[in-house]
């Protein structure tokens, strides 16, 4: 029975009904834009959440139950007045500022304190030029984050040539991070898209062919953002999901269209008419796109089991954009190719391409490189694997955590206010530990246990909650250690934002090996079924682990240890983001499998037709190396664009992804693959008799070739 939803059938049907398909996609695009405009902003949050009940969540529930309200979110306005606190003008300005904040009403602000009402000297610096105005926000942290814009507007309006005011705290820091992430997103797009277009021009040599992958990837991004907005109505999503969708959408969307359009042009050059060329492309490249997309999704599924909102958000966003890219590649691309036909060759820029690059496009360069590798396969294998293993060594000294406030750009108001608190007051007010104690006795016991420890400020018992200021950057490893110590001296759950970070780190450490095992197992099964070989998945997994390990090592070497960080314009920090190893593994493993499926499909296509091992390896690599290299360079450009941002987390993420893709497309695909496959020979396609019951799913389509009988190893 023919499946009408199979890639070849979809491609054929779309090519024969192009206007119907394009109309459907146009309507979907318009609806998506409307959904994004009306729904997306309201479902995204900067608040970190959990799907389970770790200790920080238990503490929050106890606090809410006892006080009939969540723990207060306190923001601190830092006012700098050179005239000093004793100047009447300073007093009038600070009182007016406090009144303006209070005027926002009880739905935004619960209370505002100044040093003038109660004469609290601790709110004034020693020289009297810096004044603190604590603001208790109304509602939960999420509500505070939603309404902090109004307070920030009042604070900004209070600035004059003789007085400056900035605010810091969990909500205002989250506000600045959100704004900076949007700037970083724009930076990534402004770098990635032009470079991607340039690479596509070099690969295709024609403007129309080069623009098509970009346009289709943008369609996939818009549709997936709309789907994300719908998902967000049922599950709280991190605002980082938009960065993830844009980055992955540009990367895989461009790649999928690149491979389909290239195969179409190849079939047209071979003499097939337009529709026959699209059908042939559907039987080959479209199948490969579908299965490569499945391998990416399988690798990303691991993130969905980690019970934190950030991983679920990143995983869901990436999966949605890959699904959208696959759908567009299998339907919209054939429809557009049907309408354009040979007009896809318009806008030729072939004469502008340097002669050296033109020779690489013809495949001669890659043919010589592959031949050289297969002439000395053992040496090539050992040297390349050794280099990747050596590059992975720094990973052994990785220290995970999260970037603190002190790593934010110094131009941000929340960072400036934080620096004043740190140098002239205490940062303990930003994110205190909240312990819902059973009574005064337990409060005294905890206070006594931490007396004299400079990490903690003076505890205060408020409505049954012991608030302990942490005199450290809330996201620093020292603050994490301080919370862990509190948990040893308290019999009651410890809450607060740093406590949430502790739970987050513990969850990531717990789930890292679980996700590794699931991704490896599922990837093995997909490749086993796709290529009907027990050897292919083992070799692919080993190679991908090598490239991922090398990427980890280079990431630690540059970002944590600081080697060459200045050269790349990165900020050195003592830790790698705790979520990054698990995230990088899932994404990189998926993208590596993505390339592997494309490459092996061409090699196996030739193998089925000829049964010649060396010829099939040479043909597969030379016919796809230009595309894989171009696709990899596009990904490097996209990921590198995000690494050019200001936030440390994006610098680490973009750099790690770019390094891994570059290593994978060069050392792995052009050296390790031919060397290993040459050594294995016909055993590459070995399938034990006990597994012959597996379904036959041909990625290469019906090529009319005969599959040789593989010999046992």
C-alpha positions as CSV (number, residue, x, y, z in Angstrom):
1,X,0.0,0.0,0.0
2,X,1.4,3.4,-1.0
3,X,1.5,5.9,1.8
4,X,0.1,9.3,0.5
5,X,2.0,11.1,3.2
6,X,5.4,9.7,2.2
7,X,8.0,12.2,1.1
8,X,8.0,11.2,-2.6
9,X,4.2,11.3,-2.8
10,X,4.1,14.7,-1.0
11,X,6.7,16.1,-3.4
12,X,4.9,14.7,-6.4
13,X,1.4,15.9,-5.3
14,X,2.8,19.4,-4.4
15,X,4.6,19.8,-7.7
16,X,1.4,19.0,-9.6
17,X,-0.8,21.4,-7.5
18,X,1.6,24.2,-6.8
19,X,-0.8,27.1,-6.4
20,X,-3.0,25.1,-4.0
21,X,0.0,24.3,-1.9
22,X,1.3,27.9,-1.9
23,X,-2.1,29.2,-1.1
24,X,-2.3,26.9,1.9
25,X,1.1,28.0,3.1
26,X,0.3,31.7,2.5
27,X,-2.9,31.4,4.6
28,X,-0.9,29.5,7.3
29,X,1.8,32.3,7.3
30,X,-0.8,35.0,7.7
31,X,-2.5,33.2,10.5
32,X,0.8,32.6,12.2
33,X,1.7,36.2,12.1
34,X,-1.6,37.1,13.7
35,X,-1.1,34.5,16.4
36,X,2.4,35.7,17.1
37,X,1.3,39.3,17.4
38,X,-1.6,38.6,19.8
39,X,-0.4,35.6,21.8
40,X,3.3,35.0,21.9
41,X,4.5,37.8,24.3
42,X,1.9,36.8,26.9
43,X,3.0,33.2,27.1
44,X,6.7,33.7,27.6
45,X,8.4,34.2,30.9
46,X,11.9,34.8,32.3
47,X,11.0,32.8,35.5
48,X,12.6,29.4,35.9
49,X,10.2,26.7,36.7
50,X,10.1,23.0,37.5
51,X,7.6,20.3,36.5
52,X,8.3,18.5,39.8
53,X,8.6,19.6,43.4
54,X,12.2,20.1,44.4
55,X,13.1,21.7,47.8
56,X,12.8,25.3,46.5
57,X,9.3,24.6,45.3
58,X,8.3,22.9,48.5
59,X,9.5,26.0,50.4
60,X,7.5,28.3,48.1
61,X,4.4,26.2,48.6
62,X,4.8,26.3,52.4
63,X,5.4,30.1,52.4
64,X,2.3,30.7,50.2
65,X,0.2,28.4,52.4
66,X,1.2,30.0,55.7
67,X,1.3,33.7,54.6
68,X,-1.6,33.3,52.1
69,X,0.8,35.0,49.7
70,X,4.1,34.2,48.0
71,X,7.4,35.5,49.4
72,X,7.9,39.1,48.6
73,X,9.9,40.1,45.5
74,X,12.0,43.1,46.6
75,X,13.6,45.4,44.1
76,X,16.1,48.1,45.2
77,X,16.3,51.5,43.6
78,X,19.8,52.9,44.0
79,X,19.9,56.7,43.9
80,X,23.2,58.6,43.5
81,X,23.1,62.2,44.6
82,X,26.5,64.0,44.7
83,X,24.9,66.7,46.9
84,X,24.4,64.2,49.6
85,X,21.4,62.9,51.6
86,X,21.4,66.1,53.8
87,X,20.6,68.4,50.8
88,X,16.9,69.3,50.8
89,X,16.8,68.9,47.0
90,X,18.0,65.3,47.4
91,X,15.3,64.5,50.0
92,X,12.6,66.1,47.8
93,X,13.8,64.1,44.7
94,X,13.9,60.7,46.6
95,X,10.5,61.3,48.3
96,X,9.0,62.3,44.9
97,X,10.5,59.1,43.3
98,X,9.0,56.9,46.1
99,X,5.6,58.6,45.7
100,X,5.7,58.1,42.0
101,X,6.4,54.4,42.5
102,X,3.6,54.1,45.2
103,X,1.2,55.8,42.8
104,X,1.4,52.7,40.5
105,X,-1.1,51.1,42.9
106,X,-1.3,47.9,45.0
107,X,-1.5,45.7,41.9
108,X,2.1,46.7,41.1
109,X,3.7,47.7,44.3
110,X,3.1,46.5,47.9
111,X,5.3,49.0,49.7
112,X,8.1,51.5,49.2
113,X,10.7,52.5,51.9
114,X,12.9,55.5,52.1
115,X,15.6,56.5,54.6
116,X,13.6,59.6,55.4
117,X,10.4,58.0,56.8
118,X,12.0,55.8,59.5
119,X,15.5,57.2,59.4
120,X,17.1,53.9,58.6
121,X,20.7,54.8,58.2
122,X,21.5,51.4,56.6
123,X,19.8,52.7,53.4
124,X,22.4,55.5,53.0
125,X,26.1,55.0,52.1
126,X,28.8,56.1,54.5
127,X,29.5,59.3,52.5
128,X,25.8,60.0,52.1
129,X,25.8,60.2,48.3
130,X,24.1,56.8,47.6
131,X,20.6,56.1,48.8
132,X,18.6,52.9,48.7
133,X,14.8,52.8,48.1
134,X,13.6,49.2,48.6
135,X,10.4,48.4,46.6
136,X,8.3,45.3,47.5
137,X,6.6,44.2,44.3
138,X,3.0,42.8,44.4
139,X,2.3,39.2,43.6
140,X,4.6,36.4,42.5
141,X,7.9,36.7,40.7
142,X,6.2,36.2,37.4
143,X,3.7,39.0,38.2
144,X,6.6,41.2,39.3
145,X,8.4,40.5,36.0
146,X,5.3,41.4,34.1
147,X,4.8,44.7,35.9
148,X,8.4,45.8,36.5
149,X,8.4,47.9,33.3
150,X,6.1,50.4,35.0
151,X,8.4,50.8,38.0
152,X,11.4,51.1,35.7
153,X,9.7,53.9,33.7
154,X,9.1,55.9,36.9
155,X,12.8,55.4,38.0
156,X,14.1,56.4,34.5
157,X,12.0,59.6,34.7
158,X,13.6,60.6,38.0
159,X,17.0,60.9,36.4
160,X,18.3,64.5,36.2
161,X,21.8,66.0,35.6
162,X,22.3,66.1,39.4
163,X,20.7,62.8,40.3
164,X,20.8,59.3,38.8
165,X,18.6,56.4,39.7
166,X,18.8,52.7,38.7
167,X,17.0,49.6,40.0
168,X,18.2,46.1,40.5
169,X,16.6,42.9,41.8
170,X,15.3,39.6,40.4
171,X,12.6,41.3,38.3
172,X,14.6,44.1,36.9
173,X,17.6,41.9,36.2
174,X,15.3,39.5,34.3
175,X,13.9,42.5,32.4
176,X,17.4,43.6,31.3
177,X,18.4,40.0,30.3
178,X,15.3,39.7,28.2
179,X,16.0,43.0,26.4
180,X,19.6,42.0,25.9
181,X,18.6,38.6,24.5
182,X,16.4,40.3,22.0
183,X,19.4,42.5,21.0
184,X,21.6,39.4,20.7
185,X,18.9,37.8,18.6
186,X,19.0,40.7,16.2
187,X,22.8,40.6,16.2
188,X,22.7,36.9,15.3
189,X,20.3,37.4,12.5
190,X,22.2,40.4,11.1
191,X,25.3,38.3,10.9
192,X,24.0,34.9,10.1
193,X,21.5,35.7,7.3
194,X,23.9,37.8,5.1
195,X,26.7,35.3,5.5
196,X,24.3,32.4,4.8
197,X,23.2,34.2,1.6
198,X,26.8,34.7,0.5
199,X,27.6,31.0,1.1
200,X,24.5,30.0,-0.8
201,X,25.5,32.2,-3.7
202,X,28.9,30.4,-3.7
203,X,27.3,27.0,-3.5
204,X,24.6,27.6,-6.2
205,X,26.1,30.3,-8.3
206,X,22.6,31.8,-8.8
207,X,20.7,34.4,-6.9
208,X,17.2,32.8,-7.2
209,X,18.5,29.4,-6.0
210,X,20.3,31.1,-3.1
211,X,17.3,33.1,-1.9
212,X,14.9,30.1,-1.9
213,X,16.4,28.4,1.2
214,X,16.4,31.6,3.1
215,X,12.8,32.4,2.3
216,X,11.6,28.9,3.2
217,X,13.5,28.8,6.5
218,X,11.9,32.1,7.5
219,X,8.5,30.6,6.7
220,X,9.4,27.7,9.0
221,X,10.5,30.0,11.8
222,X,7.3,32.1,11.6
223,X,5.0,29.0,11.7
224,X,6.9,27.4,14.6
225,X,6.7,30.7,16.6
226,X,2.9,30.6,16.1
227,X,2.8,26.9,17.2
228,X,5.0,27.9,20.2
229,X,2.4,30.6,21.2
230,X,-0.3,28.0,21.1
231,X,1.7,25.5,23.2
232,X,2.5,28.3,25.6
233,X,-1.2,28.6,26.4
234,X,-1.0,25.2,28.1
235,X,2.6,25.2,29.4
236,X,4.8,28.1,30.6
237,X,7.7,28.6,28.2
238,X,11.0,30.5,28.7
239,X,11.5,33.5,26.5
240,X,14.8,31.9,25.3
241,X,12.6,29.7,23.1
242,X,12.5,32.5,20.5
243,X,16.3,32.5,20.2
244,X,16.3,28.7,19.9
245,X,13.7,28.7,17.1
246,X,15.4,31.4,15.1
247,X,18.8,29.8,15.4
248,X,17.7,26.2,14.7
249,X,15.2,27.4,12.0
250,X,17.9,29.2,10.0
251,X,20.3,26.3,10.4
252,X,18.2,23.3,9.5
253,X,15.7,25.1,7.3
254,X,18.4,26.4,4.9
255,X,20.1,23.0,4.9
256,X,17.0,21.0,4.0
257,X,16.1,23.3,1.1
258,X,19.8,23.4,0.0
259,X,19.9,19.6,-0.4
260,X,16.5,19.4,-2.2
261,X,17.3,22.2,-4.6
262,X,20.7,20.9,-5.4
263,X,19.3,17.4,-6.2
264,X,16.7,19.0,-8.4
265,X,19.3,20.9,-10.3
266,X,21.4,17.7,-10.6
267,X,18.5,15.7,-12.0
268,X,17.6,18.5,-14.5
269,X,21.2,18.6,-15.6
270,X,21.0,14.8,-16.2
271,X,18.2,15.4,-18.7
272,X,15.0,14.8,-16.7
273,X,12.0,17.1,-17.4
274,X,10.8,19.4,-14.6
275,X,8.2,17.2,-13.0
276,X,10.3,14.0,-13.4
277,X,13.2,15.8,-11.7
278,X,11.0,16.8,-8.8
279,X,9.7,13.2,-8.5
280,X,13.3,11.9,-8.6
281,X,14.3,14.5,-6.0
282,X,11.3,13.4,-3.8
283,X,12.5,9.8,-4.1
284,X,16.0,10.7,-2.9
285,X,16.7,14.1,-1.3
286,X,13.2,14.5,0.2
287,X,13.5,11.1,1.8
288,X,16.9,12.0,3.2
289,X,15.5,15.3,4.5
290,X,12.7,13.4,6.2
291,X,14.9,10.9,7.9
292,X,17.6,13.4,8.8
293,X,14.8,15.5,10.4
294,X,13.6,12.5,12.3
295,X,17.1,11.9,13.7
296,X,17.3,15.6,14.8
297,X,13.9,15.3,16.5
298,X,14.9,12.0,18.2
299,X,18.0,13.7,19.6
300,X,16.0,16.7,20.9
301,X,13.4,14.5,22.6
302,X,15.9,14.0,25.4
303,X,15.5,17.6,26.6
304,X,11.7,17.1,27.1
305,X,12.2,14.7,29.9
306,X,14.2,17.1,32.0
307,X,11.7,18.5,34.5
308,X,12.6,22.2,34.1
309,X,10.9,24.8,32.1
310,X,14.1,25.9,30.3
311,X,14.8,22.5,28.9
312,X,11.2,21.8,27.9
313,X,11.0,25.2,26.3
314,X,14.3,24.8,24.3
315,X,13.4,21.2,23.3
316,X,9.8,22.0,22.3
317,X,10.9,25.1,20.3
318,X,13.6,23.2,18.4
319,X,11.3,20.3,17.7
320,X,8.5,22.6,16.4
321,X,10.9,24.5,14.1
322,X,12.4,21.2,12.7
323,X,8.9,19.9,12.1
324,X,8.0,23.1,10.3
325,X,11.1,23.0,8.2
326,X,10.5,19.4,7.2
327,X,6.9,20.2,6.2
328,X,8.0,23.2,4.2
329,X,10.8,21.2,2.5
330,X,8.5,18.3,1.5
331,X,5.6,20.4,0.2
332,X,6.3,24.1,-0.3
333,X,9.7,23.6,-1.9
334,X,8.4,21.2,-4.6
335,X,5.6,23.6,-5.3
336,X,7.9,26.5,-5.8
337,X,10.3,24.4,-7.9
338,X,7.3,23.4,-10.1
339,X,6.5,27.1,-10.7
340,X,10.1,28.3,-11.1
341,X,11.5,25.4,-13.2
342,X,14.7,26.4,-14.8
343,X,14.2,30.0,-13.7
344,X,15.8,28.9,-10.5
345,X,19.1,29.4,-12.3
346,X,18.5,33.1,-12.8
347,X,20.8,35.7,-11.4
348,X,24.0,33.8,-12.2
349,X,27.0,34.9,-10.2
350,X,29.3,32.2,-11.4
351,X,31.9,34.7,-12.8
352,X,32.1,36.4,-9.4
353,X,33.2,33.1,-7.7
354,X,37.0,32.7,-7.4
355,X,38.5,30.0,-9.6
356,X,39.7,28.1,-6.5
357,X,36.1,27.8,-5.2
358,X,34.8,26.9,-8.6
359,X,37.2,23.9,-8.7
360,X,36.0,22.9,-5.2
361,X,32.4,23.0,-6.5
362,X,33.2,20.6,-9.3
363,X,34.1,17.8,-6.9
364,X,37.7,17.4,-8.1
365,X,39.2,18.7,-4.8
366,X,37.0,16.4,-2.7
367,X,37.8,13.4,-5.0
368,X,41.5,13.9,-4.5
369,X,41.0,14.4,-0.7
370,X,38.9,11.2,-0.3
371,X,41.3,9.2,-2.4
372,X,44.2,10.3,-0.3
373,X,42.4,9.3,2.9
374,X,41.4,5.9,1.6
375,X,45.0,5.3,0.4
376,X,46.1,5.4,4.1
377,X,42.9,4.7,6.1
378,X,44.5,3.5,9.3
379,X,46.9,6.5,9.6
380,X,44.0,8.9,8.7
381,X,41.7,7.3,11.3
382,X,44.3,7.2,14.1
383,X,45.6,10.8,13.6
384,X,42.1,12.4,13.3
385,X,40.6,10.4,16.2
386,X,43.7,11.3,18.2
387,X,43.3,15.1,17.5
388,X,39.6,15.0,18.5
389,X,40.4,13.1,21.6
390,X,43.2,15.6,22.5
391,X,40.8,18.5,22.0
392,X,38.3,16.9,24.4
393,X,40.8,16.8,27.3
394,X,39.9,20.2,28.8
395,X,36.4,19.0,29.3
396,X,37.7,16.9,32.3
397,X,38.1,20.2,34.2
398,X,34.7,21.6,33.4
399,X,32.9,23.6,36.2
400,X,29.2,24.2,35.6
401,X,27.1,26.9,37.0
402,X,25.3,30.0,35.7
403,X,26.4,33.4,34.7
404,X,25.8,35.9,37.5
405,X,24.7,39.5,37.5
406,X,28.4,40.6,37.4
407,X,28.7,39.1,33.9
408,X,26.0,41.2,32.4
409,X,27.0,44.2,30.2
410,X,28.1,47.1,32.4
411,X,25.7,49.4,30.4
412,X,22.6,47.8,31.9
413,X,20.9,49.7,34.6
414,X,20.4,46.6,36.8
415,X,24.1,45.8,36.6
416,X,25.1,49.4,37.5
417,X,22.8,49.4,40.5
418,X,24.1,45.9,41.5
419,X,27.7,47.2,41.3
420,X,26.8,50.0,43.7
421,X,25.2,47.6,46.1
422,X,28.2,45.3,46.0
423,X,30.7,48.0,46.6
424,X,28.9,50.3,49.0
425,X,26.2,48.2,50.7
426,X,25.3,44.5,50.4
427,X,23.8,42.4,47.6
428,X,22.1,40.3,50.1
429,X,18.9,42.2,49.5
430,X,18.6,40.9,45.9
431,X,17.9,37.3,46.4
432,X,17.6,36.3,50.1
433,X,17.1,32.7,51.2
434,X,13.5,32.2,52.5
435,X,12.9,29.4,55.1
436,X,9.3,28.8,56.3
437,X,10.4,27.9,59.8
438,X,8.1,26.0,62.2
439,X,8.6,28.7,64.9
440,X,11.0,31.1,66.7
441,X,13.0,28.3,68.1
442,X,14.0,26.9,64.7
443,X,14.7,30.5,63.5
444,X,17.1,31.0,66.4
445,X,18.7,27.7,65.8
446,X,19.4,28.5,62.2
447,X,20.5,32.1,63.0
448,X,23.0,30.7,65.6
449,X,24.4,28.2,63.1
450,X,25.3,30.9,60.6
451,X,26.5,33.6,63.0
452,X,29.8,35.0,62.0
453,X,29.7,33.6,58.5
454,X,30.3,36.6,56.2
455,X,28.2,34.9,53.4
456,X,25.0,35.7,55.3
457,X,23.4,39.0,56.4
458,X,21.3,39.5,59.5
459,X,18.3,37.1,59.5
460,X,14.8,38.5,59.9
461,X,11.6,36.5,60.9
462,X,8.7,37.9,58.9
463,X,5.2,36.2,59.0
464,X,6.8,32.8,59.8
465,X,9.4,33.1,57.1
466,X,13.1,33.4,58.0
467,X,14.7,35.7,55.5
468,X,18.5,35.4,55.3
469,X,20.3,37.8,53.0
470,X,23.0,36.1,50.9
471,X,25.9,38.6,50.6
472,X,27.0,37.2,47.2
473,X,26.1,37.3,43.6
474,X,22.9,35.1,43.6
475,X,24.1,33.0,40.7
476,X,27.7,32.5,41.8
477,X,29.1,29.2,42.9
478,X,29.8,30.7,46.4
479,X,26.1,31.6,46.7
480,X,25.2,28.0,45.7
481,X,27.5,26.7,48.4
482,X,25.9,29.0,50.9
483,X,22.5,27.6,50.1
484,X,23.7,24.0,50.4
485,X,25.1,24.9,53.8
486,X,21.7,26.3,54.9
487,X,20.0,23.1,53.8
488,X,22.3,21.2,56.2
489,X,21.4,23.3,59.2
490,X,17.6,23.7,58.5
491,X,15.1,20.9,58.9
492,X,12.6,23.0,56.8
493,X,12.9,23.4,53.0
494,X,15.0,26.4,51.9
495,X,13.5,28.6,49.2
496,X,14.6,31.6,47.2
497,X,16.0,32.1,43.7
498,X,19.5,30.8,44.5
499,X,17.8,27.7,46.1
500,X,16.0,27.2,42.8
501,X,19.4,27.3,41.0
502,X,20.7,24.6,43.4
503,X,17.7,22.4,42.5
504,X,18.3,23.2,38.8
505,X,21.9,22.1,38.9
506,X,21.1,18.9,40.8
507,X,18.3,18.0,38.3
508,X,20.7,18.6,35.3
509,X,23.4,16.4,36.9
510,X,20.8,13.7,37.5
511,X,19.3,13.7,34.0
512,X,22.5,14.2,32.0
513,X,23.3,10.4,31.8
514,X,19.7,9.6,31.3
515,X,19.3,11.9,28.4
516,X,22.6,10.6,26.9
517,X,21.4,7.0,27.1
518,X,18.0,7.8,25.6
519,X,19.4,9.9,22.7
520,X,22.0,7.2,21.9
521,X,19.5,4.4,22.0
522,X,16.9,6.2,19.9
523,X,19.5,7.4,17.4
524,X,20.8,3.8,17.1
525,X,17.3,2.5,16.4
526,X,16.6,5.1,13.7
527,X,19.8,4.5,11.9
528,X,19.4,0.7,12.2
529,X,16.0,0.8,10.5
530,X,16.9,3.5,8.0
531,X,20.0,1.8,6.7
532,X,19.4,-1.8,7.7
533,X,22.9,-2.1,9.1
534,X,24.1,-2.9,12.6
535,X,27.5,-1.3,11.8
536,X,26.3,2.1,10.6
537,X,24.7,3.2,13.9
538,X,27.6,2.0,16.0
539,X,30.2,3.9,13.8
540,X,28.0,7.0,13.5
541,X,27.5,7.2,17.3
542,X,31.2,6.7,17.9
543,X,32.1,9.5,15.5
544,X,29.5,11.9,16.8
545,X,30.7,11.3,20.4
546,X,34.2,12.2,19.3
547,X,33.0,15.5,17.7
548,X,30.8,16.4,20.6
549,X,33.6,15.6,23.1
550,X,36.0,17.8,21.1
551,X,33.5,20.6,21.1
552,X,33.1,20.3,24.9
553,X,36.8,20.5,25.3
554,X,37.3,23.5,23.1
555,X,34.4,25.3,24.8
556,X,36.0,24.8,28.2
557,X,39.5,25.7,26.9
558,X,38.2,29.1,25.5
559,X,35.3,30.2,27.6
560,X,36.2,28.8,31.1
561,X,40.0,28.7,31.0
562,X,40.1,31.9,28.9
563,X,42.6,30.8,26.2
564,X,42.0,32.9,23.0
565,X,38.8,34.3,24.6
566,X,39.9,37.9,24.0
567,X,40.7,37.0,20.3
568,X,37.1,36.0,19.8
569,X,35.7,38.8,21.9
570,X,34.3,36.5,24.5
571,X,33.9,37.2,28.2
572,X,35.8,34.6,30.3
573,X,33.8,33.3,33.2
574,X,34.6,30.6,35.8
575,X,31.8,28.3,34.8
576,X,30.1,26.8,31.8
577,X,26.3,27.3,31.9
578,X,24.9,24.2,33.7
579,X,22.3,23.6,31.0
580,X,24.8,23.7,28.1
581,X,26.4,20.2,28.2
582,X,23.0,18.5,28.0
583,X,21.7,21.0,25.5
584,X,24.8,20.8,23.3
585,X,24.7,17.1,23.3
586,X,21.1,16.9,22.2
587,X,21.4,19.5,19.5
588,X,24.9,18.5,18.2
589,X,24.0,14.9,18.1
590,X,21.0,15.6,16.1
591,X,22.8,17.9,13.7
592,X,25.7,15.4,13.3
593,X,23.2,12.7,12.5
594,X,21.6,15.1,10.1
595,X,24.8,15.3,8.0
596,X,25.5,11.6,8.4
597,X,22.1,10.7,7.0
598,X,22.6,12.9,4.0
599,X,26.1,11.6,3.3
600,X,25.3,7.9,3.9
601,X,22.2,8.1,1.7
602,X,24.4,9.1,-1.3
603,X,27.0,6.5,-0.5
604,X,24.4,3.8,-0.1
605,X,22.6,4.9,-3.3
606,X,25.8,4.3,-5.2
607,X,26.5,1.1,-3.3
608,X,23.1,-0.3,-4.3
609,X,23.8,0.4,-7.9
610,X,27.4,-0.8,-8.2
611,X,28.4,-2.9,-5.2
612,X,31.8,-1.1,-5.4
613,X,32.9,0.0,-1.9
614,X,35.6,2.6,-2.8
615,X,33.6,4.0,-5.7
616,X,30.5,4.4,-3.6
617,X,32.5,6.2,-0.9
618,X,34.2,8.5,-3.4
619,X,31.0,9.2,-5.2
620,X,28.9,9.8,-2.1
621,X,31.4,12.2,-0.5
622,X,32.4,14.1,-3.7
623,X,28.7,14.6,-4.7
624,X,27.7,15.8,-1.2
625,X,30.8,17.3,0.3
626,X,30.2,20.7,-1.4
627,X,26.7,20.8,0.0
628,X,27.6,19.5,3.4
629,X,30.5,22.0,3.7
630,X,28.3,24.8,2.5
631,X,25.5,23.8,5.0
632,X,28.1,23.5,7.8
633,X,29.5,27.0,7.0
634,X,25.9,28.4,7.1
635,X,25.4,26.8,10.5
636,X,28.7,28.1,11.7
637,X,27.7,31.6,10.5
638,X,24.3,31.4,12.2
639,X,25.7,30.0,15.5
640,X,28.7,32.4,15.3
641,X,26.2,35.3,15.0
642,X,24.6,34.3,18.3
643,X,28.1,34.0,19.8
644,X,28.7,37.6,19.0
645,X,26.0,38.7,21.4
646,X,26.5,40.2,24.9
647,X,25.1,37.5,27.1
648,X,27.6,34.9,28.2
649,X,25.1,32.1,27.8
650,X,24.7,32.9,24.1
651,X,28.4,33.3,23.6
652,X,29.0,29.9,25.1
653,X,26.1,28.3,23.2
654,X,26.9,29.8,19.8
655,X,30.6,29.1,20.1
656,X,30.1,25.5,21.2
657,X,27.6,24.8,18.4
658,X,29.8,26.5,15.8
659,X,33.0,24.5,16.8
660,X,31.2,21.2,16.8
661,X,29.6,21.7,13.4
662,X,32.9,22.8,11.9
663,X,34.7,19.8,13.3
664,X,32.0,17.4,12.2
665,X,31.8,18.7,8.7
666,X,35.6,18.7,8.2
667,X,37.5,16.1,10.2
668,X,34.6,13.7,10.7
669,X,32.8,13.7,7.4
670,X,35.9,14.1,5.1
671,X,38.4,12.0,7.0
672,X,36.9,9.7,9.6
673,X,34.0,8.6,7.4
674,X,35.9,7.5,4.3
675,X,38.7,6.0,6.4
676,X,36.4,3.9,8.5
677,X,34.1,2.9,5.7
678,X,37.2,1.9,3.6
679,X,38.5,-0.3,6.4
680,X,35.1,-1.9,7.0
681,X,34.3,-2.5,3.3
682,X,31.2,-4.5,2.5
683,X,30.7,-5.0,6.3
684,X,29.4,-1.4,6.5
685,X,26.0,-2.8,5.5
686,X,26.1,-5.9,7.6
687,X,22.7,-6.9,9.2
688,X,22.6,-10.0,11.4
689,X,20.0,-12.6,10.2
690,X,18.2,-12.3,13.4
691,X,17.3,-8.6,12.5
692,X,16.1,-9.3,9.0
693,X,12.5,-8.9,10.3
694,X,13.1,-5.1,10.5
695,X,11.0,-3.1,8.1
696,X,12.6,-2.1,4.9
697,X,12.6,1.7,4.6
698,X,14.6,2.9,1.7
699,X,16.0,6.4,2.1
700,X,17.4,6.2,-1.5
701,X,14.1,5.3,-3.1
702,X,13.7,2.7,-5.9
703,X,16.9,3.1,-7.9
704,X,16.6,-0.2,-9.7
705,X,19.8,-1.4,-8.2
706,X,20.6,-4.7,-6.6
707,X,21.7,-4.7,-3.0
708,X,24.8,-6.9,-2.7
709,X,24.8,-9.6,0.0
710,X,26.9,-8.2,2.9
711,X,29.6,-10.4,4.3
712,X,29.8,-11.1,8.0
713,X,32.6,-9.3,9.9
